Amino acid sequence: MSLRAAVLGHPISHSKSPALHLAAYGRLGIGMSYTAIDVTENLLPALMGQIRDQPGWRGLSVTMPLKTAMLGQVDEVRGVAGTLGVVNTVTFEEHPTGTRTVGSNTDVAGIVSSLRHAGVAAAPSAVVLGGGGTAASAVAALQQLGAGHVTVFVRDTSRTGEVCAAAGSLGVELEVRNLADAARPAAGADVVISTLPPRAADGLAAGMAALKTSTPGVLLDVAYDPWPSLIASVWQAGSGTVVPGLEMLLYQAVEQVRLFTRLDEEVNASVIDVMCDAVGLPRRVL
């Protein structure tokens, strides 16, 4: 029986996940396919119904706009995914009664690993840009790094349900402000995590550049296409450290590979090396 995995989202043609996963499976010597499937929220239930009846499925990577919608399509939700209400990973487990689908979240681990690699100290002052599902994962990651207070800047302060619910369940004090006011607070923060879509932070970047001040902290820009983003360029010009979204994607994909292959220690530095090579990232050691 051939093994299968895929990434689901809309749009999905830009995804780097197939390159990361296929490189890992090749290095591990596992015959597992990994494809990109374009699916909207409305079509997700039908797709999941089809997949349940097909043999060989090991896992699904879940990206926007499906991370919340997937909650209602799995049999069980585990770990921080249940706390956040955000699923970016689905695994398939065999049980006596048949296949069970399990939702989990590797985005949080991906953010934590990428920020630690960048040298983020404990209990950082933190800013998150955006208020959706990825912002909720960012708040959870910052909580793991010791941040008790996070300021979230959004374009529409009435649409922050996901990130507010996440902060409440995690015991993190959340301050919600308008994105138009973010330039100076962001420039002075230890950590800034932008979860905004590509180019959505361009106005903020221009505002930061106009301040003509240094940006000594760490910026993680989850958007990775086009790269470098304007905010990443402005941040680097201010002598700050920039973590590309592609690096976060790498770290969360490593955790997915471990889940989908049902291997752990075998997904080692040599596997991570070929994953880095597949997307043009400098080689990392976890």
Backbone as CSV, one residue per row, in Angstrom:
resi,resn,N_x,N_y,N_z,CA_x,CA_y,CA_z,C_x,C_y,C_z
1,MET,0.840,-1.198,0.000,0.000,0.000,0.000,0.879,1.253,0.000
2,SER,0.644,2.137,-0.940,1.419,3.370,-1.012,0.940,4.347,0.052
3,LEU,1.886,5.050,0.658,1.584,6.006,1.706,1.370,7.385,1.096
4,ARG,0.473,8.162,1.717,0.105,9.445,1.137,0.038,10.519,2.220
5,ALA,0.389,11.742,1.817,0.213,12.924,2.660,0.003,14.111,1.728
6,ALA,-0.469,15.214,2.268,-0.745,16.374,1.432,-0.832,17.627,2.287
7,VAL,-0.750,18.779,1.624,-1.025,20.058,2.263,-2.322,20.602,1.676
8,LEU,-3.205,21.084,2.543,-4.501,21.623,2.136,-4.543,23.121,2.411
9,GLY,-5.117,23.884,1.482,-5.278,25.312,1.697,-5.838,25.974,0.460
10,HIS,-6.043,27.283,0.549,-6.537,28.041,-0.609,-6.114,29.498,-0.469
11,PRO,-5.273,30.019,-1.411,-4.636,29.290,-2.524,-3.478,28.456,-1.995
12,ILE,-2.973,27.541,-2.790,-1.958,26.615,-2.306,-0.771,26.447,-3.257
13,SER,-0.845,27.025,-4.453,0.201,26.796,-5.456,1.570,27.310,-5.005
14,HIS,1.587,28.282,-4.074,2.850,28.865,-3.621,3.535,28.032,-2.544
15,SER,2.882,27.005,-2.038,3.366,26.301,-0.848,4.730,25.650,-1.053
16,LYS,5.588,25.793,-0.061,6.897,25.139,-0.045,6.845,23.790,0.679
17,SER,5.686,23.454,1.244,5.578,22.217,2.024,5.909,20.967,1.218
18,PRO,5.450,20.836,-0.049,5.825,19.629,-0.807,7.339,19.449,-0.935
19,ALA,8.054,20.535,-1.182,9.513,20.421,-1.308,10.139,19.958,0.004
20,LEU,9.687,20.513,1.120,10.228,20.138,2.433,9.937,18.678,2.756
21,HIS,8.694,18.286,2.607,8.299,16.925,2.987,8.918,15.873,2.072
22,LEU,8.885,16.103,0.777,9.424,15.094,-0.155,10.925,14.920,0.030
23,ALA,11.626,16.002,0.348,13.059,15.876,0.616,13.294,14.999,1.842
24,ALA,12.475,15.189,2.878,12.624,14.390,4.098,12.325,12.925,3.849
25,TYR,11.235,12.641,3.129,10.869,11.253,2.886,11.915,10.555,2.019
26,GLY,12.474,11.301,1.073,13.528,10.719,0.240,14.753,10.356,1.057
27,ARG,15.151,11.246,1.966,16.331,10.993,2.806,16.074,9.827,3.757
28,LEU,14.830,9.691,4.220,14.484,8.603,5.136,14.249,7.282,4.410
29,GLY,14.172,7.332,3.080,13.929,6.119,2.297,12.513,5.609,2.415
30,ILE,11.567,6.525,2.615,10.158,6.152,2.764,9.401,6.526,1.499
31,GLY,8.674,5.585,0.949,7.896,5.840,-0.263,6.568,6.480,0.073
32,MET,6.569,7.779,0.319,5.343,8.494,0.648,5.181,9.669,-0.310
33,SER,4.025,9.747,-0.952,3.745,10.895,-1.803,3.285,12.070,-0.954
34,TYR,3.449,13.274,-1.488,3.006,14.480,-0.776,2.616,15.505,-1.822
35,THR,1.338,15.850,-1.853,0.829,16.744,-2.882,0.188,17.975,-2.242
36,ALA,-0.077,18.982,-3.054,-0.783,20.186,-2.628,-2.201,20.139,-3.181
37,ILE,-3.184,20.297,-2.303,-4.591,20.236,-2.704,-5.252,21.568,-2.384
38,ASP,-5.745,22.235,-3.417,-6.441,23.507,-3.235,-7.883,23.229,-2.825
39,VAL,-8.251,23.654,-1.623,-9.603,23.401,-1.118,-10.061,24.571,-0.260
40,THR,-11.293,24.986,-0.435,-11.868,26.075,0.351,-12.548,25.512,1.600
41,GLU,-12.947,26.408,2.495,-13.663,25.984,3.702,-14.951,25.244,3.349
42,ASN,-15.660,25.724,2.348,-16.939,25.107,1.977,-16.764,23.685,1.463
43,LEU,-15.643,23.420,0.795,-15.413,22.109,0.198,-14.655,21.154,1.121
44,LEU,-14.183,21.675,2.257,-13.376,20.840,3.153,-14.124,19.611,3.666
45,PRO,-15.384,19.716,4.121,-16.066,18.510,4.621,-16.157,17.398,3.575
46,ALA,-16.442,17.763,2.330,-16.538,16.747,1.278,-15.189,16.088,1.036
47,LEU,-14.133,16.878,1.018,-12.796,16.321,0.800,-12.413,15.378,1.925
48,MET,-12.649,15.785,3.167,-12.299,14.929,4.297,-13.101,13.638,4.271
49,GLY,-14.358,13.710,3.821,-15.158,12.501,3.689,-14.571,11.539,2.674
50,GLN,-14.040,12.061,1.583,-13.403,11.213,0.569,-12.116,10.591,1.095
51,ILE,-11.298,11.405,1.757,-10.001,10.935,2.236,-10.166,9.812,3.263
52,ARG,-11.175,9.908,4.101,-11.389,8.883,5.126,-11.561,7.491,4.520
53,ASP,-12.089,7.418,3.311,-12.356,6.129,2.677,-11.209,5.639,1.800
54,GLN,-10.123,6.404,1.758,-8.996,6.040,0.899,-7.859,5.474,1.744
55,PRO,-7.297,4.341,1.372,-6.216,3.742,2.160,-4.892,4.473,1.965
56,GLY,-4.009,4.360,2.934,-2.645,4.846,2.788,-2.376,6.234,3.331
57,TRP,-3.417,6.964,3.750,-3.187,8.322,4.240,-2.483,8.307,5.592
58,ARG,-1.410,9.101,5.704,-0.681,9.246,6.959,-0.848,10.627,7.578
59,GLY,-0.996,11.674,6.730,-1.087,12.991,7.331,-1.483,14.087,6.367
60,LEU,-1.967,15.183,6.953,-2.324,16.379,6.214,-1.706,17.587,6.909
61,SER,-1.058,18.426,6.126,-0.659,19.746,6.607,-1.796,20.699,6.264
62,VAL,-2.134,21.575,7.184,-3.306,22.438,7.011,-2.864,23.890,7.086
63,THR,-3.161,24.651,6.037,-2.792,26.059,6.033,-4.039,26.908,5.837
64,MET,-3.831,28.206,5.684,-4.962,29.131,5.586,-5.810,28.820,4.357
65,PRO,-7.133,28.946,4.466,-7.912,29.454,5.602,-8.598,28.336,6.386
66,LEU,-7.947,27.186,6.523,-8.609,25.983,7.014,-8.263,25.598,8.449
67,LYS,-7.410,26.362,9.110,-6.882,25.916,10.399,-7.937,25.844,11.495
68,THR,-8.919,26.696,11.414,-10.023,26.625,12.381,-11.108,25.675,11.896
69,ALA,-11.386,25.714,10.609,-12.427,24.848,10.038,-12.108,23.369,10.235
70,MET,-10.825,23.025,10.280,-10.437,21.618,10.414,-10.823,21.045,11.770
71,LEU,-11.047,21.903,12.758,-11.436,21.430,14.088,-12.657,20.519,14.038
72,GLY,-13.617,20.871,13.200,-14.850,20.104,13.115,-14.782,18.915,12.186
73,GLN,-13.614,18.664,11.604,-13.483,17.584,10.620,-12.641,16.418,11.118
74,VAL,-12.148,16.493,12.352,-11.314,15.415,12.886,-12.027,14.740,14.057
75,ASP,-11.609,13.520,14.336,-12.230,12.754,15.421,-11.740,13.180,16.789
76,GLU,-10.522,13.696,16.839,-9.912,14.049,18.125,-8.950,15.207,17.911
77,VAL,-8.879,16.095,18.895,-7.928,17.205,18.877,-7.015,17.071,20.087
78,ARG,-5.709,17.155,19.867,-4.750,16.923,20.944,-3.876,18.143,21.195
79,GLY,-3.404,18.250,22.435,-2.400,19.237,22.801,-2.873,20.661,22.655
80,VAL,-1.946,21.511,22.277,-2.205,22.939,22.208,-3.231,23.287,21.141
81,ALA,-3.448,22.399,20.183,-4.463,22.654,19.156,-5.841,22.820,19.786
82,GLY,-6.129,22.030,20.809,-7.410,22.148,21.483,-7.519,23.430,22.287
83,THR,-6.417,23.828,22.898,-6.402,25.072,23.664,-6.627,26.278,22.766
84,LEU,-5.985,26.252,21.599,-6.043,27.389,20.684,-7.240,27.342,19.749
85,GLY,-7.762,26.143,19.507,-8.780,26.005,18.475,-8.207,26.166,17.087
86,VAL,-6.945,25.761,16.932,-6.235,25.931,15.656,-5.510,24.623,15.320
87,VAL,-5.871,24.013,14.209,-5.263,22.754,13.759,-4.464,23.005,12.476
88,ASN,-3.181,22.668,12.501,-2.407,22.766,11.258,-1.876,21.409,10.813
89,THR,-2.230,20.357,11.559,-1.725,19.019,11.261,-2.816,17.991,11.552
90,VAL,-3.006,17.052,10.629,-3.924,15.939,10.832,-3.163,14.643,10.599
91,THR,-3.265,13.721,11.549,-2.670,12.401,11.377,-3.769,11.344,11.375
92,PHE,-3.444,10.214,10.787,-4.400,9.111,10.643,-3.901,7.941,11.477
93,GLU,-4.736,7.487,12.395,-4.373,6.391,13.286,-5.333,5.223,13.098
94,GLU,-4.759,4.017,13.056,-5.576,2.813,12.907,-6.066,2.339,14.263
95,HIS,-7.364,2.135,14.364,-7.995,1.640,15.585,-8.868,0.440,15.226
96,PRO,-9.223,-0.382,16.218,-10.079,-1.548,15.920,-11.374,-1.177,15.218
97,THR,-11.860,0.032,15.477,-13.114,0.456,14.853,-12.907,1.154,13.519
98,GLY,-11.621,1.290,13.095,-11.330,1.943,11.824,-10.344,3.085,12.002
99,THR,-10.142,3.841,10.949,-9.190,4.941,10.978,-9.760,6.139,11.733
100,ARG,-8.935,6.701,12.633,-9.305,7.906,13.351,-8.399,9.047,12.904
101,THR,-8.994,10.232,12.748,-8.216,11.415,12.394,-7.957,12.241,13.640
102,VAL,-6.723,12.700,13.786,-6.305,13.428,14.981,-5.734,14.776,14.561
103,GLY,-6.273,15.844,15.106,-5.781,17.185,14.826,-4.791,17.640,15.877
104,SER,-3.719,18.289,15.433,-2.721,18.831,16.355,-2.156,20.121,15.777
105,ASN,-1.212,20.718,16.476,-0.655,21.995,16.054,0.861,21.956,16.183
106,THR,1.559,22.051,15.046,3.023,22.131,15.073,3.515,23.544,14.803
107,ASP,2.593,24.475,14.533,3.000,25.867,14.313,3.673,26.443,15.552
108,VAL,3.118,26.127,16.729,3.686,26.666,17.963,5.128,26.218,18.126
109,ALA,5.382,24.923,17.927,6.753,24.409,18.032,7.651,25.059,16.987
110,GLY,7.126,25.300,15.788,7.907,25.932,14.743,8.312,27.341,15.108
111,ILE,7.398,28.098,15.698,7.707,29.467,16.108,8.713,29.472,17.246
112,VAL,8.497,28.621,18.250,9.405,28.566,19.395,10.820,28.222,18.943
113,SER,10.952,27.206,18.103,12.283,26.784,17.650,12.983,27.876,16.855
114,SER,12.247,28.541,15.962,12.880,29.571,15.138,13.304,30.772,15.974
115,LEU,12.512,31.138,16.981,12.886,32.268,17.828,14.047,31.914,18.751
116,ARG,14.044,30.714,19.291,15.171,30.293,20.132,16.454,30.251,19.334
117,HIS,16.367,29.772,18.105,17.548,29.725,17.244,18.081,31.132,16.999
118,ALA,17.187,32.121,16.966,17.596,33.508,16.733,18.120,34.185,17.993
119,GLY,18.092,33.474,19.111,18.664,34.001,20.338,17.723,34.787,21.211
120,VAL,16.419,34.590,21.056,15.451,35.307,21.889,15.600,34.879,23.349
121,ALA,15.701,35.868,24.217,15.868,35.591,25.639,14.520,35.264,26.280
122,ALA,14.579,34.779,27.516,13.357,34.430,28.232,12.561,35.689,28.566
123,ALA,11.241,35.528,28.643,10.308,36.596,29.015,10.495,37.855,28.173
124,PRO,10.417,37.741,26.858,10.624,38.923,26.013,9.412,39.846,26.000
125,SER,9.653,41.139,25.754,8.544,42.037,25.435,8.124,41.693,24.013
126,ALA,6.817,41.550,23.778,6.386,40.909,22.531,5.244,41.654,21.867
127,VAL,5.326,41.702,20.525,4.294,42.279,19.674,3.917,41.249,18.622
128,VAL,2.617,41.085,18.387,2.123,40.231,17.314,1.318,41.095,16.357
129,LEU,1.569,40.940,15.083,0.830,41.661,14.051,-0.162,40.702,13.417
130,GLY,-1.460,41.017,13.524,-2.497,40.129,13.010,-3.234,39.451,14.145
131,GLY,-4.476,39.033,13.866,-5.290,38.482,14.947,-5.961,37.166,14.654
132,GLY,-5.507,36.425,13.645,-6.144,35.176,13.259,-5.539,33.955,13.920
133,GLY,-5.683,32.804,13.236,-5.229,31.538,13.795,-3.725,31.478,14.016
134,THR,-2.944,32.009,13.070,-1.493,31.982,13.241,-1.071,32.909,14.367
135,ALA,-1.798,34.013,14.547,-1.521,34.902,15.679,-1.780,34.190,16.999
136,ALA,-2.806,33.355,17.041,-3.077,32.563,18.246,-1.908,31.635,18.546
137,SER,-1.369,30.995,17.511,-0.194,30.134,17.695,1.002,30.956,18.156
138,ALA,1.133,32.173,17.633,2.242,33.044,18.036,2.150,33.387,19.516
139,VAL,0.945,33.670,20.008,0.762,33.975,21.431,1.132,32.759,22.279
140,ALA,0.744,31.569,21.837,1.100,30.352,22.579,2.607,30.146,22.609
141,ALA,3.273,30.429,21.487,4.731,30.290,21.433,5.398,31.292,22.366
142,LEU,4.910,32.520,22.373,5.483,33.541,23.243,5.262,33.189,24.708
143,GLN,4.114,32.600,25.015,3.860,32.152,26.387,4.871,31.086,26.795
144,GLN,5.198,30.176,25.867,6.205,29.154,26.160,7.588,29.766,26.384
145,LEU,7.825,30.908,25.759,9.099,31.605,25.927,9.109,32.511,27.163
146,GLY,7.993,32.536,27.888,7.947,33.267,29.149,7.290,34.630,29.099
147,ALA,6.687,34.992,27.971,6.018,36.286,27.877,4.652,36.209,28.550
148,GLY,4.406,37.096,29.496,3.119,37.120,30.181,2.169,38.155,29.615
149,HIS,2.704,39.056,28.792,1.916,40.131,28.188,2.302,40.239,26.716
150,VAL,1.301,40.304,25.856,1.528,40.436,24.416,0.624,41.539,23.883
151,THR,1.202,42.423,23.076,0.412,43.454,22.407,0.150,43.009,20.979
152,VAL,-1.109,42.973,20.599,-1.510,42.543,19.265,-2.028,43.748,18.485
153,PHE,-1.471,43.948,17.296,-1.908,45.031,16.423,-2.636,44.438,15.223
154,VAL,-3.851,44.921,14.976,-4.686,44.362,13.910,-5.301,45.488,13.080
155,ARG,-5.697,45.132,11.872,-6.347,46.113,11.001,-7.783,46.373,11.437
156,ASP,-8.435,45.369,12.007,-9.817,45.501,12.449,-9.914,44.945,13.864
157,THR,-10.045,45.832,14.850,-10.021,45.392,16.244,-11.248,44.584,16.638
158,SER,-12.255,44.541,15.783,-13.451,43.740,16.088,-13.297,42.289,15.646
159,ARG,-12.199,41.993,14.955,-12.000,40.627,14.450,-10.760,39.999,15.095
160,THR,-10.850,39.808,16.386,-9.718,39.250,17.136,-10.146,38.072,18.002
161,GLY,-11.259,37.440,17.653,-11.794,36.374,18.485,-10.821,35.246,18.734
162,GLU,-10.141,34.792,17.688,-9.245,33.639,17.830,-8.080,33.944,18.757
163,VAL,-7.435,35.083,18.541,-6.257,35.389,19.346,-6.647,35.749,20.772
164,CYS,-7.790,36.400,20.974,-8.239,36.719,22.333,-8.598,35.448,23.106
165,ALA,-9.268,34.525,22.436,-9.618,33.261,23.087,-8.368,32.483,23.466
166,ALA,-7.373,32.495,22.579,-6.124,31.791,22.863,-5.428,32.386,24.075
167,ALA,-5.317,33.709,24.096,-4.651,34.365,25.222,-5.378,34.075,26.531
168,GLY,-6.716,34.107,26.507,-7.481,33.836,27.708,-7.258,32.432,28.231
169,SER,-7.218,31.466,27.341,-7.033,30.075,27.768,-5.611,29.804,28.240
170,LEU,-4.658,30.622,27.798,-3.253,30.433,28.160,-2.827,31.284,29.347
171,GLY,-3.711,32.172,29.791,-3.356,33.053,30.894,-2.405,34.166,30.505
172,VAL,-2.435,34.564,29.244,-1.581,35.646,28.756,-2.388,36.935,28.714
173,GLU,-1.845,37.995,29.256,-2.497,39.307,29.208,-2.352,39.872,27.803
174,LEU,-3.456,40.194,27.188,-3.454,40.635,25.799,-3.935,42.073,25.692
175,GLU,-3.190,42.869,24.957,-3.583,44.237,24.643,-3.801,44.328,23.142
176,VAL,-4.978,44.727,22.721,-5.318,44.803,21.302,-5.343,46.263,20.873
177,ARG,-4.585,46.569,19.822,-4.498,47.938,19.325,-4.597,47.939,17.801
178,ASN,-4.808,49.126,17.243,-4.929,49.259,15.799,-3.561,49.221,15.133
179,LEU,-3.498,48.557,13.996,-2.230,48.403,13.274,-1.603,49.749,12.919
180,ALA,-2.428,50.764,12.740,-1.905,52.086,12.384,-1.009,52.667,13.476
181,ASP,-1.121,52.143,14.703,-0.345,52.663,15.830,0.855,51.784,16.186
182,ALA,1.232,50.873,15.301,2.198,49.831,15.673,3.656,50.213,15.487
183,ALA,3.967,51.229,14.719,5.358,51.464,14.313,6.313,51.594,15.499
184,ARG,6.037,52.517,16.404,6.981,52.740,17.505,7.011,51.575,18.506
185,PRO,5.851,51.038,18.945,5.911,49.883,19.857,6.621,48.676,19.247
186,ALA,6.405,48.434,17.968,7.060,47.298,17.319,8.572,47.498,17.262
187,ALA,8.995,48.703,16.925,10.430,48.971,16.799,11.168,48.741,18.113
188,GLY,10.479,48.945,19.246,11.142,48.809,20.534,10.972,47.468,21.212
189,ALA,10.247,46.535,20.586,9.978,45.246,21.225,11.152,44.282,21.091
190,ASP,11.246,43.358,22.058,12.261,42.295,21.955,11.945,41.349,20.803
191,VAL,10.648,41.060,20.619,10.205,40.129,19.581,8.974,40.703,18.892
192,VAL,8.971,40.661,17.575,7.789,40.982,16.787,7.508,39.795,15.876
193,ILE,6.281,39.287,15.919,5.869,38.206,15.027,4.778,38.753,14.124
194,SER,5.073,38.849,12.841,4.077,39.302,11.879,3.388,38.097,11.268
195,THR,2.075,38.009,11.479,1.272,36.934,10.878,0.408,37.486,9.754
196,LEU,0.719,38.693,9.311,-0.061,39.342,8.263,0.221,38.714,6.905
197,PRO,-0.737,38.786,5.975,-0.500,38.274,4.619,0.613,39.067,3.930
198,PRO,1.167,38.533,2.835,2.206,39.249,2.092,1.779,40.669,1.750
199,ARG,2.668,41.610,1.976,2.521,43.040,1.668,1.575,43.784,2.612
200,ALA,0.849,43.058,3.483,-0.080,43.729,4.384,0.638,44.567,5.433
201,ALA,1.912,44.323,5.643,2.684,45.100,6.614,3.499,46.207,5.954
202,ASP,3.310,46.439,4.665,4.123,47.439,3.962,3.923,48.841,4.537
203,GLY,2.669,49.196,4.865,2.409,50.507,5.441,3.099,50.683,6.779
204,LEU,3.059,49.644,7.608,3.750,49.676,8.895,5.252,49.812,8.681
205,ALA,5.776,49.096,7.714,7.208,49.162,7.431,7.622,50.580,7.059
206,ALA,6.812,51.239,6.250,7.107,52.626,5.878,7.086,53.533,7.103
207,GLY,6.135,53.299,8.004,6.064,54.080,9.232,7.271,53.862,10.125
208,MET,7.756,52.630,10.190,8.947,52.335,10.988,10.180,52.986,10.387
209,ALA,10.264,52.949,9.054,11.408,53.569,8.389,11.436,55.070,8.650
210,ALA,10.256,55.683,8.689,10.169,57.128,8.922,10.619,57.512,10.327
211,LEU,10.551,56.587,11.267,10.994,56.866,12.630,12.503,57.066,12.715
212,LYS,13.223,56.446,11.781,14.695,56.524,11.747,15.296,56.121,13.092
213,THR,14.785,55.027,13.618,15.270,54.512,14.893,15.782,53.090,14.701
214,SER,16.510,52.577,15.673,17.011,51.211,15.569,15.909,50.214,15.916
215,THR,16.077,48.992,15.437,15.155,47.894,15.751,16.005,46.752,16.302
216,PRO,16.348,46.811,17.581,17.341,45.876,18.132,16.831,44.463,18.370
217,GLY,15.535,44.239,18.272,14.984,42.930,18.608,14.983,41.955,17.447
218,VAL,14.103,40.957,17.557,13.974,39.895,16.558,12.611,40.004,15.888
219,LEU,12.604,39.986,14.575,11.366,39.970,13.793,11.218,38.617,13.115
220,LEU,10.087,37.952,13.351,9.711,36.766,12.585,8.556,37.165,11.681
221,ASP,8.792,37.141,10.382,7.740,37.454,9.415,7.268,36.136,8.827
222,VAL,6.068,35.714,9.206,5.551,34.412,8.790,5.384,34.333,7.276
223,ALA,5.034,35.445,6.640,4.911,35.461,5.175,6.297,35.306,4.559
224,TYR,6.432,34.425,3.569,7.759,34.185,3.003,7.820,34.368,1.487
225,ASP,6.751,34.853,0.898,6.754,35.087,-0.547,5.911,36.320,-0.835
226,PRO,6.479,37.418,-1.355,7.877,37.563,-1.778,8.810,37.789,-0.582
227,TRP,10.070,37.482,-0.794,11.079,37.671,0.247,12.319,38.308,-0.343
228,PRO,12.940,39.274,0.353,12.542,39.772,1.666,11.326,40.687,1.574
229,SER,10.493,40.652,2.584,9.363,41.569,2.669,9.887,42.958,3.009
230,LEU,9.048,43.961,2.798,9.473,45.331,3.100,9.757,45.494,4.585
231,ILE,8.908,44.916,5.442,9.145,45.064,6.876,10.428,44.356,7.303
232,ALA,10.748,43.226,6.657,12.006,42.533,6.967,13.200,43.392,6.574
233,SER,13.115,44.052,5.423,14.215,44.905,4.965,14.413,46.097,5.894
234,VAL,13.307,46.719,6.311,13.394,47.861,7.226,13.957,47.418,8.572
235,TRP,13.513,46.270,9.039,13.992,45.756,10.327,15.493,45.483,10.279
236,GLN,15.934,44.873,9.218,17.364,44.562,9.089,18.187,45.843,8.979
237,ALA,17.648,46.840,8.288,18.345,48.118,8.170,18.492,48.797,9.519
238,GLY,17.598,48.477,10.451,17.675,49.014,11.806,18.529,48.176,12.737
239,SER,19.303,47.260,12.164,20.257,46.404,12.901,19.586,45.305,13.708
240,GLY,18.333,44.999,13.388,17.653,43.907,14.072,17.900,42.567,13.403
241,THR,17.476,41.502,14.081,17.591,40.140,13.561,16.282,39.749,12.900
242,VAL,16.371,39.231,11.680,15.184,38.830,10.930,15.151,37.317,10.794
243,VAL,14.020,36.723,11.151,13.785,35.296,10.952,12.757,35.153,9.828
244,PRO,13.128,34.562,8.718,12.158,34.424,7.622,11.084,33.399,7.945
245,GLY,9.893,33.624,7.409,8.806,32.676,7.624,9.139,31.287,7.142
246,LEU,10.014,31.204,6.156,10.405,29.899,5.635,11.103,29.060,6.700
247,GLU,11.792,29.736,7.624,12.451,29.000,8.702,11.435,28.432,9.684
248,MET,10.421,29.216,10.013,9.340,28.688,10.843,8.669,27.506,10.164
249,LEU,8.441,27.639,8.847,7.819,26.552,8.082,8.665,25.286,8.168
250,LEU,9.976,25.451,8.090,10.882,24.306,8.217,10.690,23.611,9.556
251,TYR,10.751,24.366,10.633,10.691,23.760,11.968,9.361,23.065,12.228
252,GLN,8.244,23.668,11.773,6.965,22.992,11.997,6.834,21.769,11.099
253,ALA,7.457,21.819,9.899,7.414,20.667,8.997,8.215,19.497,9.557
254,VAL,9.304,19.781,10.247,10.093,18.709,10.879,9.203,17.920,11.842
255,GLU,8.399,18.636,12.629,7.494,17.960,13.568,6.430,17.162,12.815
256,GLN,5.940,17.692,11.703,4.955,16.952,10.910,5.564,15.687,10.314
257,VAL,6.781,15.783,9.826,7.446,14.598,9.265,7.548,13.505,10.324
258,ARG,7.870,13.884,11.547,7.957,12.899,12.623,6.605,12.238,12.871
259,LEU,5.540,13.032,12.819,4.203,12.482,13.033,3.758,11.604,11.867
260,PHE,3.987,12.042,10.649,3.496,11.318,9.481,4.261,10.013,9.249
261,THR,5.578,10.020,9.536,6.389,8.819,9.319,6.359,7.885,10.521
262,ARG,5.883,8.410,11.658,5.876,7.673,12.930,7.298,7.315,13.362
263,LEU,8.214,8.213,13.004,9.607,8.106,13.403,9.943,9.325,14.251
264,ASP,10.988,9.238,15.034,11.367,10.369,15.874,12.852,10.656,15.730
265,GLU,13.670,9.818,16.365,15.111,10.063,16.325,15.674,9.971,14.918
266,GLU,15.005,9.190,14.046,15.492,9.074,12.672,15.381,10.396,11.910
267,VAL,14.459,11.259,12.335,14.341,12.580,11.699,15.374,13.479,12.370
268,ASN,16.625,13.307,11.923,17.766,13.919,12.595,18.345,15.057,11.760
269,ALA,19.556,15.467,12.120,20.186,16.613,11.451,20.365,16.381,9.955
270,SER,20.648,15.145,9.548,20.850,14.887,8.118,19.545,15.073,7.338
271,VAL,18.434,14.724,7.955,17.129,14.938,7.316,16.823,16.431,7.243
272,ILE,17.093,17.141,8.323,16.852,18.581,8.344,17.725,19.283,7.304
273,ASP,18.958,18.790,7.119,19.846,19.374,6.113,19.233,19.322,4.718
274,VAL,18.687,18.177,4.336,18.146,18.068,2.978,16.848,18.872,2.843
275,MET,16.124,19.022,3.943,14.940,19.876,3.910,15.338,21.332,3.686
276,CYS,16.386,21.764,4.365,16.900,23.119,4.156,17.334,23.318,2.707
277,ASP,18.080,22.348,2.181,18.558,22.445,0.804,17.401,22.549,-0.179
278,ALA,16.302,21.857,0.119,15.168,21.808,-0.806,14.511,23.165,-1.002
279,VAL,14.629,24.053,0.008,13.989,25.367,-0.091,14.989,26.520,-0.013
280,GLY,16.281,26.188,-0.058,17.302,27.222,-0.081,17.570,27.910,1.243
281,LEU,17.327,27.215,2.350,17.625,27.769,3.663,19.025,27.348,4.110
282,PRO,19.738,28.193,4.864,21.007,27.745,5.477,20.717,26.539,6.371
283,ARG,21.653,25.648,6.462,21.431,24.437,7.240,21.358,24.748,8.725
284,ARG,20.410,24.083,9.380,20.143,24.317,10.793,20.302,23.015,11.565
285,VAL,20.554,23.152,12.852,20.576,21.992,13.741,19.579,22.258,14.858
286,LEU,18.632,21.354,15.026,17.642,21.483,16.103,18.211,20.930,17.404
